[in-house]
């Protein structure tokens, strides 16, 4: 790891930036929904469906992102 520290550092930086953007978008969505929409069954259902979708796809996306960063920056020799 000492030898390829630059690759690990760049990979970590890219992952942190992309993960931060995903966190910012999902956080912004939560604030937007709670401030601008009235609480009723329809918007509750939509918010629940989006929450379940995020629960499934965000960990999958993080896994794919980690795999891509590893293959692109760390494993490449």
N, C-alpha and C positions, 0 to 999 in steps of 0.2 A: 504494500500500500504506500510505503514511503516513496518508492520509485515513481508511481503513477499518481501522486497526490493531486496534480493539476487536473487530471481527468476526473477524479472523484469530486473535486471542488466544483468544477464546471457542471458536472452532472447534478450535484446537490443544489447548486444555484438555479439551474433550469427547473428542477423539480419544485423547488420552493416558490419560484415565480408562478409556475402554472398552477400549483396547489393554492397559492394565495389568490389568484384570479378566480378559480372555482369557488373558493370560500367567499370571496367578495360578492360574486354574482348570486350565490344562494342566500347569503345574508341580506343582500339588497332586496331580493325577491320577498323574503320574510317581512322585512320592514314595510315594503310597498304594499303588500297584501293587508297587513294589519292596520295601516293608516288610511288607505284609500278605498277599501271595499267594505260594504256593510256585511255584518255577520248573518248569513242565512244558510240554508241547506245546500244550495247550489254551489256557492263559493267554498263552503266547507268541504264538499265532495271534490271539487277541483283541486283545492289545496291538499287534501288527503292523497289524491291520485298522484299529484306532482311529488309529494313527500315520499310515497312508496317508490315511485320511479327513481327519485334521487337516491333512496336507500339501496336500490338494486344497482344502478348504473355508476354511481360515484366510486364505490370500492372497485368495481370492475375497471373503470377508467383509470384509477390510480394504479392498479396492477399493470395494465397495458402501458401506462406512462413509465412506470418503473422499469418494465421490461425493455421498452424502447431506449430509455436513457442508458441502461446497462449495456445493451448490445451496441449502441451507437458510440458511446464515449468511453466506457470502461473496458469492455471485452476486445475492442478493436486494437490490434497490435501492429 
